[in-house]
Amino acid sequence: MFYFLMKYQEEKKLFFRERIHSLNIFLFLGFNLTLISILGFIWFNSAIEKVV
């Protein structure tokens, strides 16, 4: 089972080698934008609560 999984991962790696780089960049940017927007939303709400 483990050997089959490793073989599958190798084939997948060979297949996606040229596409994985741009995919990683998109995932990284998407994660960062989500994190920043969530933190900014929480910070904005707390700032409004302190002012009002």
C-alpha positions, 0 to 999 in steps of 0.5 A: 500500500505504501509502495503504491502510494509512493509510486502514485506520488512520483507519477503525480509529481512528474505529471504536475511538475510544470503546473505545480509552481504556479499552483503553489503561488496561487495557493500562497497568495490566496491564503495570505489574502484570506488571512489578511482580510480576516485579521483586518476585519477583526481589527476593524470591528474592534477599532469601531467598538472602541470608538463607539 
